[in-house]
Structure formats: structure tokens, C-alpha cells
């Protein structure tokens, strides 16, 4: 992992307290989905804590999660530990740091062909 920005040490002590923040909405019938596209920004070197809360709110056993993020500094792979911890029985598919239209379109085309099988 790259060296984090200087704001990270200041913000990090507040992160554990943010993990269980309530979500405003709930996905009805999550069990009907086998594939989940999960988008988020990278904050302080990982996915925001509300992503962990979201994932922990559902039974995601056997589901495949394809994460995508926006970040000018941190690659999406740095958020995989949080995703795997919050959804231990889900498969984390190839993710995307979505910083260009071309890369996003290529990733979506690849997912479309993979999930159509």
C-alpha cells in the first residue's frame, strides 16, 4: 500500500466508531441477487465504513460482489480486506478503480460476458 495522505492518522481513530452507523435504506429481497455491483469512494485508504455496515446487513453467502470505486490515490485492491471481512462467504470479483470512461466500459463489458454464462 502506498503511503497514506497526512490526514489519515488524524481520521483513523474515528473509523471504528463509524462501522455500525445506521443505513437509511434496505434492499428488499437481496436473496434474489447472485451478483452485486458495489460502488463506493475510497476514503482514508479503504472503502467507507458504511460499506461494511451494508455488507454485514445481508446474508451474502455464495454471492459474487464486483466492487468499483473512485480514487485518485488508492487502488481498489486496498479495500478488499474490508469487503472480505464484512462478507466472508461471498466471492469478491475483479474490481475497478473507475477513473476513466474507457476503463469503466471495458470492465462492464467483461462483467457482462462473465455473468451471462
C-alpha positions as CSV (number, residue, x, y, z in Angstrom):
1,X,0.0,0.0,0.0
2,X,1.2,3.5,-0.8
3,X,1.9,6.0,2.0
4,X,-1.4,7.5,3.0
5,X,-2.0,11.2,3.0
6,X,-1.2,13.1,6.2
7,X,-4.9,13.3,7.1
8,X,-5.2,9.6,7.6
9,X,-3.6,9.4,11.1
10,X,-5.9,12.1,12.3
11,X,-9.1,10.5,10.9
12,X,-8.2,6.8,11.7
13,X,-9.2,6.9,15.4
14,X,-12.8,7.8,14.4
15,X,-13.2,5.0,12.0
16,X,-14.1,2.1,14.4
17,X,-16.9,4.2,15.8
18,X,-18.4,4.7,12.4
19,X,-18.7,1.0,11.5
20,X,-22.2,0.5,12.8
21,X,-23.8,3.6,11.6
22,X,-27.4,3.1,10.6
23,X,-28.3,2.9,6.9
24,X,-31.1,5.0,5.5
25,X,-32.4,2.2,3.2
26,X,-32.5,-1.5,3.0
27,X,-32.5,-3.7,-0.2
28,X,-35.6,-5.8,-0.2
29,X,-35.2,-9.4,-1.4
30,X,-31.4,-9.4,-1.5
31,X,-31.6,-13.1,-1.8
32,X,-32.8,-12.8,-5.4
33,X,-29.5,-11.5,-6.5
34,X,-26.4,-13.7,-7.2
35,X,-24.2,-10.8,-8.5
36,X,-23.8,-7.5,-6.8
37,X,-22.1,-4.4,-8.2
38,X,-20.9,-2.4,-5.3
39,X,-19.7,1.2,-5.8
40,X,-18.0,3.5,-3.3
41,X,-15.3,6.1,-3.0
42,X,-12.0,5.3,-1.3
43,X,-11.7,7.2,2.0
44,X,-8.6,7.2,4.0
45,X,-7.1,4.2,2.0
46,X,-10.1,1.9,2.0
47,X,-13.9,1.7,1.5
48,X,-16.0,3.8,3.8
49,X,-17.2,2.1,7.0
50,X,-20.8,2.3,5.8
51,X,-19.9,-0.2,3.1
52,X,-19.0,-2.7,5.9
53,X,-22.3,-2.0,7.6
54,X,-24.2,-2.5,4.3
55,X,-22.5,-5.9,3.6
56,X,-22.9,-7.1,7.2
57,X,-26.7,-6.4,6.9
58,X,-27.3,-9.2,4.5
59,X,-26.6,-12.9,4.1
60,X,-24.2,-12.8,1.1
61,X,-23.2,-16.4,1.2
62,X,-22.5,-17.7,-2.3
63,X,-22.9,-14.3,-3.9
64,X,-20.3,-12.6,-6.1
65,X,-19.5,-8.9,-5.4
66,X,-17.9,-6.9,-8.1
67,X,-16.6,-3.7,-6.4
68,X,-15.8,-0.4,-8.2
69,X,-14.5,2.8,-6.7
70,X,-13.4,6.3,-7.4
71,X,-10.0,7.2,-6.1
72,X,-7.2,9.4,-7.2
73,X,-4.7,7.9,-4.8
74,X,-5.6,4.4,-3.6
75,X,-6.2,1.3,-5.8
76,X,-9.4,-0.6,-5.2
77,X,-7.4,-3.7,-4.0
78,X,-6.6,-1.8,-0.8
79,X,-10.3,-2.1,0.1
80,X,-10.6,-5.8,-0.4
81,X,-9.7,-6.7,3.2
82,X,-12.7,-4.7,4.5
83,X,-15.0,-6.4,1.9
84,X,-13.8,-9.9,2.7
85,X,-14.2,-9.3,6.5
86,X,-17.7,-7.9,6.1
87,X,-18.8,-10.6,3.6
88,X,-16.6,-13.6,4.4
89,X,-18.7,-16.1,2.4
90,X,-19.1,-14.0,-0.7
91,X,-16.7,-14.1,-3.6
92,X,-15.0,-10.8,-4.4
93,X,-14.7,-10.5,-8.1
94,X,-12.3,-8.3,-10.1
95,X,-12.8,-4.7,-9.1
96,X,-12.3,-1.4,-10.9
97,X,-10.8,1.9,-9.9
98,X,-13.2,3.8,-12.1
99,X,-11.1,6.8,-13.1
100,X,-11.8,6.8,-16.9
101,X,-14.7,6.0,-19.2
102,X,-12.7,3.6,-21.3
103,X,-11.6,1.5,-18.3
104,X,-15.2,1.5,-16.9
105,X,-16.7,0.4,-20.3
106,X,-14.1,-2.4,-20.6
107,X,-14.8,-3.6,-17.1
108,X,-18.5,-3.5,-17.6
109,X,-18.2,-5.4,-21.0
110,X,-16.0,-8.0,-19.2
111,X,-18.6,-8.4,-16.4
112,X,-21.4,-8.7,-18.9
113,X,-19.7,-11.6,-20.7
114,X,-18.7,-13.3,-17.5
115,X,-22.1,-13.1,-15.8
116,X,-24.0,-14.1,-18.9
117,X,-22.6,-17.6,-18.7
